[in-house]
Amino acid sequence: MWRRSIKRGPLVAAAALAVCSTAGAASLTNTDAESQTIIVTEGGVKRELAIQAGETVTLCNDGCFLTLPSGDRRVLGGAEAVDIVNGSPVIKQ
């Protein structure tokens, strides 16, 4: 019995870490009919992210800056839900 609980311990810890690491993350949904490319600046590092039509991605665990195709820039704290509508951000939360 002791051995069984030792084997499950790391799995339970990994699952808890996965849930906690995305709990404060922002979600970004592309509602447009075409793919959109955004620039995400997180921790001083910029990266381009292509989001397909209808796709939802999770990002910005600890806050970030978004630059959208429309040129709009937004600061996210990490728990917002954002839709891309006609290339512009609409923050729902």
N, CA, C and O atoms as a GROMACS GRO file, in nm:
protein
  372
    1MET      N    1   0.082  -0.118   0.000
    1MET     CA    2   0.000   0.000   0.000
    1MET      C    3   0.087   0.124   0.000
    1MET      O    4   0.056   0.219  -0.073
    2TRP      N    5   0.191   0.128   0.077
    2TRP     CA    6   0.281   0.242   0.083
    2TRP      C    7   0.343   0.270  -0.053
    2TRP      O    8   0.355   0.385  -0.093
    3ARG      N    9   0.382   0.166  -0.124
    3ARG     CA   10   0.445   0.183  -0.255
    3ARG      C   11   0.348   0.246  -0.354
    3ARG      O   12   0.387   0.330  -0.435
    4ARG      N   13   0.224   0.208  -0.347
    4ARG     CA   14   0.125   0.262  -0.439
    4ARG      C   15   0.110   0.414  -0.420
    4ARG      O   16   0.104   0.488  -0.518
    5SER      N   17   0.106   0.461  -0.296
    5SER     CA   18   0.090   0.604  -0.271
    5SER      C   19   0.215   0.681  -0.313
    5SER      O   20   0.204   0.796  -0.354
    6ILE      N   21   0.331   0.621  -0.303
    6ILE     CA   22   0.454   0.686  -0.348
    6ILE      C   23   0.450   0.703  -0.499
    6ILE      O   24   0.493   0.807  -0.549
    7LYS      N   25   0.403   0.606  -0.572
    7LYS     CA   26   0.396   0.615  -0.717
    7LYS      C   27   0.298   0.722  -0.762
    7LYS      O   28   0.321   0.790  -0.862
    8ARG      N   29   0.189   0.739  -0.691
    8ARG     CA   30   0.088   0.837  -0.729
    8ARG      C   31   0.127   0.979  -0.689
    8ARG      O   32   0.080   1.075  -0.750
    9GLY      N   33   0.212   0.992  -0.588
    9GLY     CA   34   0.250   1.124  -0.538
    9GLY      C   35   0.300   1.219  -0.646
    9GLY      O   36   0.250   1.330  -0.657
   10PRO      N   37   0.398   1.178  -0.727
   10PRO     CA   38   0.447   1.268  -0.832
   10PRO      C   39   0.339   1.302  -0.935
   10PRO      O   40   0.337   1.414  -0.986
   11LEU      N   41   0.251   1.208  -0.966
   11LEU     CA   42   0.144   1.236  -1.062
   11LEU      C   43   0.047   1.340  -1.008
   11LEU      O   44   0.004   1.429  -1.081
   12VAL      N   45   0.011   1.328  -0.882
   12VAL     CA   46  -0.079   1.423  -0.820
   12VAL      C   47  -0.013   1.560  -0.814
   12VAL      O   48  -0.078   1.661  -0.842
   13ALA      N   49   0.113   1.566  -0.779
   13ALA     CA   50   0.185   1.694  -0.773
   13ALA      C   51   0.194   1.759  -0.911
   13ALA      O   52   0.176   1.880  -0.923
   14ALA      N   53   0.221   1.681  -1.013
   14ALA     CA   54   0.229   1.735  -1.150
   14ALA      C   55   0.095   1.788  -1.196
   14ALA      O   56   0.088   1.893  -1.260
   15ALA      N   57  -0.012   1.717  -1.165
   15ALA     CA   58  -0.146   1.763  -1.203
   15ALA      C   59  -0.181   1.892  -1.132
   15ALA      O   60  -0.237   1.983  -1.194
   16ALA      N   61  -0.150   1.902  -1.005
   16ALA     CA   62  -0.178   2.024  -0.929
   16ALA      C   63  -0.098   2.141  -0.984
   16ALA      O   64  -0.150   2.252  -0.994
   17LEU      N   65   0.027   2.119  -1.018
   17LEU     CA   66   0.111   2.224  -1.075
   17LEU      C   67   0.057   2.270  -1.209
   17LEU      O   68   0.058   2.390  -1.236
   18ALA      N   69   0.010   2.180  -1.291
   18ALA     CA   70  -0.046   2.216  -1.422
   18ALA      C   71  -0.171   2.302  -1.405
   18ALA      O   72  -0.189   2.400  -1.478
   19VAL      N   73  -0.255   2.269  -1.311
   19VAL     CA   74  -0.376   2.348  -1.287
   19VAL      C   75  -0.340   2.484  -1.232
   19VAL      O   76  -0.397   2.585  -1.276
   20CYS      N   77  -0.249   2.491  -1.140
   20CYS     CA   78  -0.211   2.619  -1.080
   20CYS      C   79  -0.139   2.709  -1.179
   20CYS      O   80  -0.156   2.831  -1.174
   21SER      N   81  -0.060   2.653  -1.267
   21SER     CA   82   0.017   2.736  -1.358
   21SER      C   83  -0.069   2.804  -1.463
   21SER      O   84  -0.028   2.906  -1.517
   22THR      N   85  -0.188   2.752  -1.494
   22THR     CA   86  -0.274   2.816  -1.592
   22THR      C   87  -0.393   2.885  -1.528
   22THR      O   88  -0.474   2.944  -1.598
   23ALA      N   89  -0.405   2.879  -1.396
   23ALA     CA   90  -0.520   2.938  -1.329
   23ALA      C   91  -0.525   3.088  -1.349
   23ALA      O   92  -0.634   3.144  -1.360
   24GLY      N   93  -0.411   3.157  -1.353
   24GLY     CA   94  -0.408   3.300  -1.369
   24GLY      C   95  -0.380   3.343  -1.511
   24GLY      O   96  -0.360   3.462  -1.535
   25ALA      N   97  -0.378   3.253  -1.604
   25ALA     CA   98  -0.344   3.284  -1.742
   25ALA      C   99  -0.462   3.347  -1.814
   25ALA      O  100  -0.578   3.320  -1.784
   26ALA      N  101  -0.429   3.432  -1.910
   26ALA     CA  102  -0.531   3.494  -1.995
   26ALA      C  103  -0.565   3.400  -2.110
   26ALA      O  104  -0.482   3.320  -2.153
   27SER      N  105  -0.688   3.411  -2.159
   27SER     CA  106  -0.725   3.335  -2.278
   27SER      C  107  -0.753   3.435  -2.390
   27SER      O  108  -0.809   3.542  -2.367
   28LEU      N  109  -0.713   3.399  -2.511
   28LEU     CA  110  -0.729   3.484  -2.628
   28LEU      C  111  -0.794   3.402  -2.738
   28LEU      O  112  -0.740   3.299  -2.779
   29THR      N  113  -0.911   3.448  -2.785
   29THR     CA  114  -0.986   3.376  -2.888
   29THR      C  115  -0.994   3.460  -3.013
   29THR      O  116  -1.032   3.577  -3.008
   30ASN      N  117  -0.957   3.402  -3.126
   30ASN     CA  118  -0.967   3.470  -3.254
   30ASN      C  119  -1.105   3.443  -3.313
   30ASN      O  120  -1.131   3.333  -3.362
   31THR      N  121  -1.194   3.543  -3.309
   31THR     CA  122  -1.328   3.526  -3.364
   31THR      C  123  -1.334   3.564  -3.511
   31THR      O  124  -1.438   3.548  -3.575
   32ASP      N  125  -1.224   3.612  -3.566
   32ASP     CA  126  -1.220   3.652  -3.707
   32ASP      C  127  -1.218   3.529  -3.798
   32ASP      O  128  -1.188   3.418  -3.754
   33ALA      N  129  -1.249   3.551  -3.924
   33ALA     CA  130  -1.254   3.442  -4.022
   33ALA      C  131  -1.115   3.403  -4.073
   33ALA      O  132  -1.100   3.298  -4.135
   34GLU      N  133  -1.015   3.487  -4.047
   34GLU     CA  134  -0.879   3.456  -4.092
   34GLU      C  135  -0.784   3.453  -3.972
   34GLU      O  136  -0.814   3.502  -3.863
   35SER      N  137  -0.668   3.393  -3.996
   35SER     CA  138  -0.565   3.386  -3.895
   35SER      C  139  -0.517   3.527  -3.859
   35SER      O  140  -0.512   3.615  -3.945
   36GLN      N  141  -0.482   3.548  -3.732
   36GLN     CA  142  -0.429   3.676  -3.687
   36GLN      C  143  -0.295   3.651  -3.619
   36GLN      O  144  -0.279   3.552  -3.547
   37THR      N  145  -0.200   3.740  -3.642
   37THR     CA  146  -0.071   3.730  -3.576
   37THR      C  147  -0.060   3.842  -3.476
   37THR      O  148  -0.076   3.960  -3.510
   38ILE      N  149  -0.032   3.806  -3.352
   38ILE     CA  150  -0.016   3.905  -3.246
   38ILE      C  151   0.127   3.899  -3.195
   38ILE      O  152   0.198   3.801  -3.214
   39ILE      N  153   0.167   4.006  -3.129
   39ILE     CA  154   0.298   4.009  -3.063
   39ILE      C  155   0.272   4.008  -2.914
   39ILE      O  156   0.199   4.092  -2.861
   40VAL      N  157   0.333   3.913  -2.846
   40VAL     CA  158   0.320   3.899  -2.701
   40VAL      C  159   0.455   3.934  -2.639
   40VAL      O  160   0.557   3.876  -2.675
   41THR      N  161   0.454   4.029  -2.546
   41THR     CA  162   0.576   4.065  -2.473
   41THR      C  163   0.554   4.026  -2.328
   41THR      O  164   0.472   4.085  -2.258
   42GLU      N  165   0.630   3.926  -2.286
   42GLU     CA  166   0.615   3.873  -2.150
   42GLU      C  167   0.753   3.858  -2.090
   42GLU      O  168   0.839   3.791  -2.146
   43GLY      N  169   0.774   3.921  -1.974
   43GLY     CA  170   0.904   3.914  -1.909
   43GLY      C  171   1.014   3.977  -1.993
   43GLY      O  172   1.129   3.934  -1.986
   44GLY      N  173   0.979   4.078  -2.073
   44GLY     CA  174   1.077   4.146  -2.157
   44GLY      C  175   1.110   4.073  -2.286
   44GLY      O  176   1.195   4.120  -2.363
   45VAL      N  177   1.046   3.960  -2.311
   45VAL     CA  178   1.073   3.882  -2.432
   45VAL      C  179   0.954   3.894  -2.528
   45VAL      O  180   0.840   3.867  -2.490
   46LYS      N  181   0.982   3.936  -2.653
   46LYS     CA  182   0.878   3.948  -2.754
   46LYS      C  183   0.874   3.822  -2.839
   46LYS      O  184   0.978   3.765  -2.874
   47ARG      N  185   0.751   3.780  -2.872
   47ARG     CA  186   0.736   3.667  -2.964
   47ARG      C  187   0.610   3.687  -3.045
   47ARG      O  188   0.511   3.742  -2.996
   48GLU      N  189   0.614   3.643  -3.169
   48GLU     CA  190   0.496   3.648  -3.255
   48GLU      C  191   0.418   3.519  -3.238
   48GLU      O  192   0.475   3.411  -3.226
   49LEU      N  193   0.286   3.532  -3.236
   49LEU     CA  194   0.199   3.417  -3.218
   49LEU      C  195   0.088   3.424  -3.320
   49LEU      O  196   0.009   3.518  -3.321
   50ALA      N  197   0.082   3.324  -3.408
   50ALA     CA  198  -0.025   3.316  -3.508
   50ALA      C  199  -0.140   3.237  -3.448
   50ALA      O  200  -0.122   3.124  -3.401
   51ILE      N  201  -0.259   3.298  -3.450
   51ILE     CA  202  -0.378   3.233  -3.395
   51ILE      C  203  -0.475   3.211  -3.510
   51ILE      O  204  -0.518   3.306  -3.576
   52GLN      N  205  -0.509   3.086  -3.533
   52GLN     CA  206  -0.599   3.050  -3.643
   52GLN      C  207  -0.742   3.098  -3.614
   52GLN      O  208  -0.777   3.123  -3.499
   53ALA      N  209  -0.822   3.109  -3.717
   53ALA     CA  210  -0.963   3.149  -3.702
   53ALA      C  211  -1.033   3.052  -3.608
   53ALA      O  212  -1.026   2.930  -3.626
   54GLY      N  213  -1.102   3.105  -3.508
   54GLY     CA  214  -1.175   3.023  -3.413
   54GLY      C  215  -1.091   2.962  -3.303
   54GLY      O  216  -1.146   2.899  -3.213
   55GLU      N  217  -0.961   2.977  -3.307
   55GLU     CA  218  -0.872   2.916  -3.209
   55GLU      C  219  -0.866   2.998  -3.080
   55GLU      O  220  -0.874   3.121  -3.084
   56THR      N  221  -0.852   2.929  -2.968
   56THR     CA  222  -0.831   2.992  -2.839
   56THR      C  223  -0.697   2.947  -2.784
   56THR      O  224  -0.666   2.828  -2.784
   57VAL      N  225  -0.616   3.043  -2.738
   57VAL     CA  226  -0.487   3.011  -2.679
   57VAL      C  227  -0.482   3.067  -2.537
   57VAL      O  228  -0.552   3.163  -2.504
   58THR      N  229  -0.400   3.006  -2.455
   58THR     CA  230  -0.378   3.051  -2.318
   58THR      C  231  -0.238   3.109  -2.311
   58THR      O  232  -0.142   3.048  -2.358
   59LEU      N  233  -0.226   3.228  -2.253
   59LEU     CA  234  -0.096   3.294  -2.247
   59LEU      C  235  -0.093   3.389  -2.129
   59LEU      O  236  -0.192   3.404  -2.057
   60CYS      N  237   0.019   3.451  -2.109
   60CYS     CA  238   0.037   3.557  -2.008
   60CYS      C  239   0.012   3.510  -1.866
   60CYS      O  240  -0.074   3.566  -1.797
   61ASN      N  241   0.082   3.410  -1.822
   61ASN     CA  242   0.064   3.359  -1.685
   61ASN      C  243   0.088   3.466  -1.580
   61ASN      O  244   0.018   3.469  -1.478
   62ASP      N  245   0.184   3.552  -1.603
   62ASP     CA  246   0.219   3.655  -1.505
   62ASP      C  247   0.201   3.794  -1.560
   62ASP      O  248   0.270   3.887  -1.516
   63GLY      N  249   0.111   3.811  -1.655
   63GLY     CA  250   0.090   3.941  -1.716
   63GLY      C  251   0.177   3.957  -1.840
   63GLY      O  252   0.284   3.896  -1.850
   64CYS      N  253   0.130   4.041  -1.933
   64CYS     CA  254   0.205   4.063  -2.056
   64CYS      C  255   0.148   4.184  -2.129
   64CYS      O  256   0.048   4.242  -2.088
   65PHE      N  257   0.214   4.219  -2.238
   65PHE     CA  258   0.166   4.321  -2.329
   65PHE      C  259   0.130   4.253  -2.460
   65PHE      O  260   0.205   4.169  -2.509
   66LEU      N  261   0.015   4.289  -2.518
   66LEU     CA  262  -0.026   4.236  -2.648
   66LEU      C  263  -0.026   4.349  -2.749
   66LEU      O  264  -0.071   4.460  -2.720
   67THR      N  265   0.023   4.321  -2.869
   67THR     CA  266   0.009   4.411  -2.982
   67THR      C  267  -0.067   4.333  -3.087
   67THR      O  268  -0.021   4.228  -3.134
   68LEU      N  269  -0.184   4.385  -3.125
   68LEU     CA  270  -0.272   4.316  -3.219
   68LEU      C  271  -0.257   4.370  -3.360
   68LEU      O  272  -0.197   4.476  -3.380
   69PRO      N  273  -0.311   4.298  -3.460
   69PRO     CA  274  -0.296   4.340  -3.600
   69PRO      C  275  -0.346   4.482  -3.626
   69PRO      O  276  -0.295   4.550  -3.715
   70SER      N  277  -0.445   4.527  -3.551
   70SER     CA  278  -0.500   4.662  -3.569
   70SER      C  279  -0.404   4.769  -3.518
   70SER      O  280  -0.425   4.888  -3.542
   71GLY      N  281  -0.298   4.727  -3.447
   71GLY     CA  282  -0.206   4.821  -3.385
   71GLY      C  283  -0.241   4.851  -3.241
   71GLY      O  284  -0.165   4.916  -3.170
   72ASP      N  285  -0.358   4.802  -3.197
   72ASP     CA  286  -0.399   4.820  -3.058
   72ASP      C  287  -0.302   4.747  -2.966
   72ASP      O  288  -0.256   4.637  -2.996
   73ARG      N  289  -0.273   4.810  -2.853
   73ARG     CA  290  -0.188   4.748  -2.751
   73ARG      C  291  -0.268   4.739  -2.623
   73ARG      O  292  -0.341   4.830  -2.586
   74ARG      N  293  -0.252   4.626  -2.556
   74ARG     CA  294  -0.322   4.604  -2.430
   74ARG      C  295  -0.225   4.544  -2.328
   74ARG      O  296  -0.134   4.468  -2.363
   75VAL      N  297  -0.247   4.579  -2.203
   75VAL     CA  298  -0.174   4.520  -2.092
   75VAL      C  299  -0.267   4.420  -2.027
   75VAL      O  300  -0.380   4.454  -1.993
   76LEU      N  301  -0.220   4.298  -2.010
   76LEU     CA  302  -0.299   4.193  -1.945
   76LEU      C  303  -0.234   4.155  -1.814
   76LEU      O  304  -0.112   4.137  -1.806
   77GLY      N  305  -0.316   4.141  -1.711
   77GLY     CA  306  -0.265   4.101  -1.581
   77GLY      C  307  -0.252   3.950  -1.568
   77GLY      O  308  -0.179   3.901  -1.482
   78GLY      N  309  -0.322   3.877  -1.654
   78GLY     CA  310  -0.308   3.733  -1.654
   78GLY      C  311  -0.437   3.656  -1.635
   78GLY      O  312  -0.435   3.533  -1.648
   79ALA      N  313  -0.549   3.722  -1.606
   79ALA     CA  314  -0.671   3.645  -1.584
   79ALA      C  315  -0.784   3.688  -1.678
   79ALA      O  316  -0.898   3.647  -1.658
   80GLU      N  317  -0.754   3.767  -1.778
   80GLU     CA  318  -0.857   3.817  -1.867
   80GLU      C  319  -0.894   3.715  -1.975
   80GLU      O  320  -0.818   3.624  -2.007
   81ALA      N  321  -1.015   3.736  -2.028
   81ALA     CA  322  -1.058   3.663  -2.148
   81ALA      C  323  -1.072   3.769  -2.257
   81ALA      O  324  -1.146   3.866  -2.241
   82VAL      N  325  -0.999   3.750  -2.366
   82VAL     CA  326  -0.994   3.850  -2.473
   82VAL      C  327  -1.037   3.784  -2.604
   82VAL      O  328  -0.991   3.675  -2.637
   83ASP      N  329  -1.125   3.853  -2.678
   83ASP     CA  330  -1.162   3.810  -2.812
   83ASP      C  331  -1.096   3.904  -2.912
   83ASP      O  332  -1.088   4.025  -2.889
   84ILE      N  333  -1.049   3.849  -3.022
   84ILE     CA  334  -1.004   3.932  -3.134
   84ILE      C  335  -1.124   3.944  -3.227
   84ILE      O  336  -1.174   3.845  -3.280
   85VAL      N  337  -1.169   4.069  -3.247
   85VAL     CA  338  -1.283   4.097  -3.332
   85VAL      C  339  -1.238   4.201  -3.435
   85VAL      O  340  -1.204   4.313  -3.400
   86ASN      N  341  -1.238   4.162  -3.563
   86ASN     CA  342  -1.189   4.249  -3.669
   86ASN      C  343  -1.049   4.300  -3.643
   86ASN      O  344  -1.018   4.416  -3.673
   87GLY      N  345  -0.965   4.214  -3.588
   87GLY     CA  346  -0.824   4.248  -3.562
   87GLY      C  347  -0.801   4.330  -3.438
   87GLY      O  348  -0.686   4.365  -3.409
   88SER      N  349  -0.906   4.364  -3.362
   88SER     CA  350  -0.894   4.443  -3.241
   88SER      C  351  -0.933   4.362  -3.118
   88SER      O  352  -1.015   4.271  -3.128
   89PRO      N  353  -0.876   4.395  -3.002
   89PRO     CA  354  -0.907   4.321  -2.881
   89PRO      C  355  -1.036   4.368  -2.816
   89PRO      O  356  -1.065   4.487  -2.811
   90VAL      N  357  -1.114   4.271  -2.767
   90VAL     CA  358  -1.232   4.301  -2.685
   90VAL      C  359  -1.212   4.221  -2.556
   90VAL      O  360  -1.217   4.098  -2.556
   91ILE      N  361  -1.188   4.293  -2.447
   91ILE     CA  362  -1.164   4.228  -2.318
   91ILE      C  363  -1.298   4.201  -2.251
   91ILE      O  364  -1.378   4.292  -2.229
   92LYS      N  365  -1.321   4.073  -2.218
   92LYS     CA  366  -1.449   4.032  -2.162
   92LYS      C  367  -1.445   4.033  -2.009
   92LYS      O  368  -1.550   4.043  -1.946
   93GLN      N  369  -1.329   4.022  -1.949
   93GLN     CA  370  -1.319   4.020  -1.802
   93GLN      C  371  -1.218   4.120  -1.756
   93GLN      O  372  -1.195   4.134  -1.636
   0.00000   0.00000   0.00000
